[in-house]
Amino acid sequence: MANRIKQKIRKLEYLRDNLQSEANKIVKKHSRDIVRLNINQMIDGIGSDGKELYNVLPQFTGTYRRGYKKSGLYNFFETGQFLRGMFAEINGNEIKIDSRGKGDGEKSLFINSYTNLFGLDDYSRKLLRDKILPELRAYLKTKL
C-alpha cells in the first residue's frame, strides 16, 4: 500500500514538473492554427480585445472590414510579407503573436500603430482551447 502511494506521488510530481513543458509543446504544434485565428480576426476587422481594429495614428484612421481597405496607405491583405511572417510563440504562460514581415518606414508605422492587432479575442481563444484541451487531457491520462 505504501509503495502504491509513493508511486502516485512520483507520478504527480512528474506531472507538476512537466505539465507546462507538455502544454508548450502542444501549443507550439498548433502555432499555425493560432496565426490563422488571428488572421481571421483581422479579416473580420476584430482586434484582440473583441473590438474593431484601431490605429492610433490619424494618417491611418479607418478600419478594415472583410479585406477591403477603407483608408490608409496599406492594409493587411496587400502586404504579403506581413501575413507570411506571422508567428505564434510561447512566452512564459502567454502566447505571443507577431510578424517578422512588418517592414520599415510607413508600413512598419502602420502595422505597429494598432493597439489590438496581435492576439486572440475571447471567441478565438475558446476555439483554440477546444482544439488543445483534448490533447492535454490525453497526455494527463497517460501519465496518471
C-alpha positions as CSV (number, residue, x, y, z in Angstrom):
1,M,0.0,0.0,0.0
2,A,2.8,2.4,0.9
3,N,4.5,1.6,-2.4
4,R,1.4,2.5,-4.4
5,I,1.1,5.8,-2.6
6,K,4.8,6.6,-3.3
7,Q,4.2,5.7,-7.0
8,K,1.2,8.0,-7.2
9,I,3.2,10.8,-5.5
10,R,6.1,10.3,-8.0
11,K,3.6,10.5,-10.9
12,L,2.1,13.7,-9.5
13,E,5.5,15.2,-9.0
14,Y,6.4,14.3,-12.6
15,L,3.2,16.0,-13.8
16,R,3.9,19.0,-11.8
17,D,7.4,19.3,-13.2
18,N,6.5,18.6,-16.8
19,L,3.0,19.8,-17.4
20,Q,4.0,23.3,-18.6
21,S,6.5,21.9,-20.9
22,E,4.0,19.5,-22.5
23,A,1.4,22.3,-22.8
24,N,4.0,24.4,-24.5
25,K,4.7,21.6,-27.0
26,I,1.0,21.2,-27.8
27,V,0.6,25.0,-28.3
28,K,3.7,25.1,-30.5
29,K,2.3,22.2,-32.6
30,H,-0.8,24.4,-33.2
31,S,1.0,27.7,-33.8
32,R,-0.2,27.8,-37.5
33,D,-3.8,27.4,-36.2
34,I,-3.2,30.3,-33.7
35,V,-1.9,32.5,-36.5
36,R,-4.9,31.6,-38.7
37,L,-7.3,32.5,-35.9
38,N,-5.6,35.9,-35.6
39,I,-5.7,36.5,-39.4
40,N,-9.4,35.6,-39.5
41,Q,-10.0,38.2,-36.8
42,M,-8.1,40.8,-38.9
43,I,-10.3,39.9,-41.9
44,D,-13.3,40.5,-39.8
45,G,-11.9,43.7,-38.5
46,I,-11.8,42.5,-34.9
47,G,-9.0,43.0,-32.5
48,S,-7.6,41.0,-29.6
49,D,-9.9,42.9,-27.3
50,G,-13.0,41.9,-29.3
51,K,-13.5,45.5,-30.5
52,E,-12.8,46.9,-34.0
53,L,-9.2,47.1,-35.0
54,Y,-7.9,50.5,-34.0
55,N,-5.0,52.5,-35.3
56,V,-3.8,55.4,-33.0
57,L,-2.3,57.5,-35.8
58,P,-4.6,59.9,-37.6
59,Q,-3.0,59.3,-41.0
60,F,-4.1,55.7,-40.8
61,T,-7.6,56.3,-39.5
62,G,-10.3,54.0,-40.7
63,T,-11.0,50.3,-40.1
64,Y,-10.5,47.3,-42.3
65,R,-13.5,45.1,-42.8
66,R,-13.6,41.8,-44.7
67,G,-10.5,42.5,-46.5
68,Y,-11.4,45.8,-48.0
69,K,-9.4,48.9,-47.3
70,K,-11.4,52.0,-46.3
71,S,-8.4,54.4,-45.9
72,G,-4.7,54.5,-45.2
73,L,-1.7,53.5,-47.3
74,Y,-1.5,49.8,-46.5
75,N,-3.8,47.0,-45.5
76,F,-3.0,43.6,-44.0
77,F,-4.0,41.8,-47.2
78,E,-1.8,43.7,-49.7
79,T,1.3,43.2,-47.6
80,G,2.1,39.5,-48.2
81,Q,5.3,39.6,-46.2
82,F,3.3,40.6,-43.2
83,L,1.0,37.6,-43.4
84,R,3.7,35.2,-44.4
85,G,5.8,36.4,-41.5
86,M,3.2,35.9,-38.8
87,F,4.1,33.5,-36.0
88,A,3.0,32.4,-32.6
89,E,5.3,31.5,-29.7
90,I,5.2,30.8,-26.0
91,N,6.5,33.5,-23.7
92,G,6.1,32.2,-20.1
93,N,2.4,31.4,-19.7
94,E,1.3,33.6,-22.6
95,I,1.1,33.1,-26.4
96,K,2.7,35.9,-28.3
97,I,1.6,36.5,-31.9
98,D,3.6,38.8,-34.1
99,S,5.0,39.2,-37.6
100,R,8.5,39.3,-39.0
101,G,7.1,41.0,-42.1
102,K,6.3,44.4,-40.7
103,G,8.8,46.1,-43.0
104,D,10.1,49.5,-42.2
105,G,9.1,53.1,-42.7
106,E,5.4,53.8,-43.2
107,K,4.4,50.1,-43.5
108,S,6.0,49.4,-40.1
109,L,4.4,52.5,-38.6
110,F,1.0,51.5,-40.0
111,I,1.2,48.0,-38.5
112,N,2.8,48.9,-35.2
113,S,0.2,51.7,-34.6
114,Y,-2.6,49.2,-34.0
115,T,-3.4,48.7,-30.3
116,N,-5.2,45.5,-30.7
117,L,-3.9,43.8,-33.8
118,F,-2.0,40.8,-32.4
119,G,-3.7,38.4,-30.0
120,L,-6.9,36.3,-29.9
121,D,-10.2,37.6,-28.8
122,D,-12.4,35.5,-26.4
123,Y,-14.1,33.6,-29.2
124,S,-10.8,32.7,-30.9
125,R,-9.3,31.7,-27.5
126,K,-12.3,29.4,-27.0
127,L,-11.8,27.8,-30.4
128,L,-8.1,27.3,-29.5
129,R,-8.9,25.8,-26.1
130,D,-11.4,23.4,-27.7
131,K,-8.6,22.2,-30.0
132,I,-5.8,22.0,-27.4
133,L,-7.6,20.6,-24.3
134,P,-8.3,17.2,-25.7
135,E,-4.6,16.7,-26.4
136,L,-3.7,17.9,-22.9
137,R,-6.3,15.6,-21.3
138,A,-4.9,12.6,-23.3
139,Y,-1.4,13.4,-22.0
140,L,-2.7,13.5,-18.4
141,K,-4.4,10.2,-18.8
142,T,-1.2,8.5,-20.0
143,K,0.7,9.9,-17.0
144,L,-1.8,9.1,-14.2
